[in-house]
Amino acid sequence: MSDNTETEVVHQPEGHRYVLEVDGREVGFTGYTDRDGKRVFLHTEIDPAEGGKGYGSILIKGALTAVREEGLKAVGICPFVEAYVKKHHDFDDIVEPASIELRASL
């Protein structure tokens, strides 16, 4: 990613997802469902042609920031989200582990 690349995380609540736009072009998304005041992240995809540029981390950081601003908790079922929150502790105050009951209900 170059220094003048413009990235934006856009919430699309009608599609239950956050989208990462790079220079106005969609390069990835993370999908979620809401359960009992928790935003449960189910799946994340980045365009394979854009892999290795840190876009997944930019997307998840933006999505978790939005979750915090909405006053919700975040749960990562998606392996990418789970890995992100294990490495980045800036969101420990809003992240909750996925319970067996929650996993079974999805």
Secondary structure per residue as TSV (DSSP state, phi and psi in degrees):
chain	resnum	aa	ss	phi	psi
A	1	M	-	360.0	129.2
A	2	S	-	-82.5	163.9
A	3	D	T	-63.8	-25.0
A	4	N	T	-100.4	13.6
A	5	T	-	-74.5	130.8
A	6	E	-	-99.6	121.2
A	7	T	E	-115.4	147.0
A	8	E	E	-147.8	132.8
A	9	V	E	-97.7	121.9
A	10	V	E	-114.4	126.9
A	11	H	E	-84.0	128.2
A	12	Q	E	-118.9	81.0
A	13	P	G	-60.7	-31.1
A	14	E	G	-65.5	-26.2
A	15	G	G	-101.8	2.4
A	16	H	T	52.3	54.6
A	17	R	E	-158.9	159.7
A	18	Y	E	-111.7	136.4
A	19	V	E	-115.7	139.4
A	20	L	E	-99.0	121.9
A	21	E	E	-107.8	133.6
A	22	V	E	-120.0	118.1
A	23	D	T	50.9	40.5
A	24	G	T	81.2	2.7
A	25	R	E	-113.9	133.2
A	26	E	E	-71.2	125.2
A	27	V	E	-117.9	-7.3
A	28	G	E	-177.5	171.4
A	29	F	E	-154.4	161.1
A	30	T	E	-129.7	127.7
A	31	G	E	-98.9	152.2
A	32	Y	E	-146.8	168.7
A	33	T	E	-134.0	151.9
A	34	D	E	-103.0	132.8
A	35	R	E	-140.6	117.2
A	36	D	T	49.9	50.4
A	37	G	T	76.7	11.6
A	38	K	E	-119.7	137.0
A	39	R	E	-97.1	112.2
A	40	V	E	-99.6	113.1
A	41	F	E	-84.5	122.3
A	42	L	E	-102.2	-35.9
A	43	H	E	-158.6	140.0
A	44	T	E	-131.1	137.4
A	45	E	E	-136.4	138.0
A	46	I	E	-122.6	137.3
A	47	D	-	-50.8	124.8
A	48	P	G	-54.8	-31.3
A	49	A	G	-67.8	-15.9
A	50	E	G	-108.1	8.1
A	51	G	T	-64.3	154.2
A	52	G	T	79.5	9.6
A	53	K	S	-106.9	4.4
A	54	G	S	83.1	9.0
A	55	Y	H	-66.8	-33.6
A	56	G	H	-61.2	-43.6
A	57	S	H	-66.4	-39.3
A	58	I	H	-61.7	-43.1
A	59	L	H	-61.9	-50.6
A	60	I	H	-67.6	-39.8
A	61	K	H	-59.8	-44.0
A	62	G	H	-64.7	-41.2
A	63	A	H	-65.5	-44.0
A	64	L	H	-67.7	-34.7
A	65	T	H	-61.3	-43.0
A	66	A	H	-65.1	-39.6
A	67	V	H	-60.5	-45.2
A	68	R	H	-59.8	-45.9
A	69	E	H	-62.2	-29.3
A	70	E	T	-83.3	-5.5
A	71	G	T	77.0	24.2
A	72	L	-	-102.8	169.5
A	73	K	E	-99.8	158.3
A	74	A	E	-119.7	139.3
A	75	V	E	-129.8	129.0
A	76	G	E	-102.1	107.9
A	77	I	-	-90.4	-35.2
A	78	C	S	-61.8	129.8
A	79	P	H	-58.4	-34.1
A	80	F	H	-67.0	-43.2
A	81	V	H	-65.1	-42.8
A	82	E	H	-57.8	-45.3
A	83	A	H	-66.0	-39.9
A	84	Y	H	-60.8	-49.1
A	85	V	H	-71.3	-21.7
A	86	K	H	-71.7	-30.8
A	87	K	H	-89.6	-31.7
A	88	H	-	-114.7	111.1
A	89	H	G	-94.0	10.2
A	90	D	G	-67.3	-14.3
A	91	F	G	-114.3	14.5
A	92	D	T	-56.1	-29.1
A	93	D	T	-71.4	-17.8
A	94	I	T	-117.4	-10.4
A	95	V	E	-87.8	133.7
A	96	E	E	-123.4	147.7
A	97	P	-	-70.0	155.1
A	98	A	-	-80.6	118.5
A	99	S	-	-74.2	160.9
A	100	I	H	-60.7	-39.8
A	101	E	H	-63.7	-42.9
A	102	L	H	-64.3	-46.7
A	103	R	H	-59.0	-40.8
A	104	A	H	-68.3	-26.2
A	105	S	H	-83.4	-8.6
A	106	L	-	-90.3	360.0
